[in-house]
Amino acid sequence: MIPYGRQEISDDDIEAVVNVLRSEFITQGPTVEKFEDELRNCCGASHAVAMSSATAALHLAYRSLGLTNGDIVWTTPITFVATANGAVYCGADVQFVDIDLATFNISVERLRERLEIASKNRKLPRVLTVVHLAGQSCDMREIRALSKEYGFSVIEDASHAIGGTYLQEPVGSCRYSDITIFSFHPVKIITTGEGGAALTNDPDLARRLRLLRSHGITRDPNEMKVPNGQPWYYEQIDLGFNYRLTDIQAALGQSQLKRLADYVSRRNQIAAFYTKRFENLSCEVQEILPSCRSAYHLFILRLSGSRTGNGADDRRVIIEDLRRNGVATNLHYIPVYRHPFYSKKGTDYGLFPNAERYYQTAITIPLFSSMSDREVEHVAHSVVAAFQKMG
Ligand SMILES: *Cc1c(COP(=O)(O)O)cnc(C)c1O
């Protein structure tokens, strides 16, 4: 079975990890610092703070922005639940804004309409978290303009998008946001086993992210409440966590980061091949805006012109047909508001017609950088055959 995504571990990766295992530091130490330097350099941001996962990084992003009980956070419903969970950890109320059916990202038009209404009702969000679905950046310039107009902070959940660009600059530059998050889970573009990072250009946010990553403890006399000059002295000045990345993981990340450009090129090459092959099928692929180069974490297609009016039935036939041909598929994602944890207050699904349509019709097919040409051809052929069989 060809999976929808899979990591690639080279001999160099293994050697890098073994070298750390033979060294003095195995948890957060000099290799984490080097990995952070390389991350911020490759993205053009001033600070990078590596963490144990993107989920941890999202949690601390919300915390460092001061999110607290009763605050409102807006995000897209088409994302992994961790995007919203991080805000709930802080006691915030998470609300969703519908997506754009062509790009699958949060709809800027819907966002603008909702902000106008929320402004009149005095229910504006404190933070907006956008998600660069499948690796394509949202229209960040527009989103930043709205954030300035209405006074909310912006987090980019770029778990899918390291290596992508927006307006000729790397995703992660934080030019149009307060904080950008990456994930290094094995299905993502590069991996550290488990891991994530938060990037920012704001030194104050960077300081808070670092503090919260390690128990809220400081050894910097300038940050202490009652410094006593003793070499052993430290202070806990906030309620932090243990969200550290290890040097073992950072060594893997550093080694993988060297191949980021190659990975993203290969992913784009496969995506272009699929797009061409699927041109005449009754499906739509994600529209890529001229301002973006996608990192193509995922290849998602959407059934169009369904015979039944309910794409879900046709989709099931296609998914089963692909499975018989050894091609695994997936669905990214179930709208977050549909999960029982989030729907318990009785969400009206009718408020999100595009997310609902997407949920009925989307399929993720295999795309990862180590796919062979034969595997790519097999997937493309199987998809074409499955659609043609349906007529
Ligand atoms: C994978 C993912 C996360 C969580 O990443 P972890 O590193 O597994 O915590 C968050 N948001 C999105 C959009 C993701 O795809």
The ligand as an SDF file (V2000), in Angstrom:
LIG
                    3D

 15 15  0  0  0  0  0  0  0  0999 V2000
    0.4570   18.2230   12.2730 C   0  0  0  0  0  0  0  0  0  0  0  0
   -0.2780   19.4890   12.5840 C   0  0  0  0  0  0  0  0  0  0  0  0
   -0.2840   20.0660   13.8610 C   0  0  0  0  0  0  0  0  0  0  0  0
    0.3090   19.3870   15.0540 C   0  0  0  0  0  0  0  0  0  0  0  0
    1.6200   19.0560   14.8780 O   0  0  0  0  0  0  0  0  0  0  0  0
    2.4020   18.1690   15.9710 P   0  0  0  0  0  0  0  0  0  0  0  0
    3.8360   18.4820   15.7000 O   0  0  0  0  0  0  0  0  0  0  0  0
    2.0420   16.7500   15.6750 O   0  0  0  0  0  0  0  0  0  0  0  0
    1.9540   18.6060   17.3210 O   0  0  0  0  0  0  0  0  0  0  0  0
   -0.9180   21.2840   14.0240 C   0  0  0  0  0  0  0  0  0  0  0  0
   -1.5400   21.8900   13.0010 N   0  0  0  0  0  0  0  0  0  0  0  0
   -1.5740   21.3610   11.7640 C   0  0  0  0  0  0  0  0  0  0  0  0
   -2.2590   22.1070   10.6700 C   0  0  0  0  0  0  0  0  0  0  0  0
   -0.9580   20.1340   11.5320 C   0  0  0  0  0  0  0  0  0  0  0  0
   -1.0270   19.5900   10.3050 O   0  0  0  0  0  0  0  0  0  0  0  0
  1  2  1  0
  2  3  1  0
  2 14  2  0
  3  4  1  0
  3 10  2  0
  4  5  1  0
  5  6  1  0
  6  7  2  0
  6  8  1  0
  6  9  1  0
 10 11  1  0
 11 12  2  0
 12 13  1  0
 12 14  1  0
 14 15  1  0
M  END
$$$$
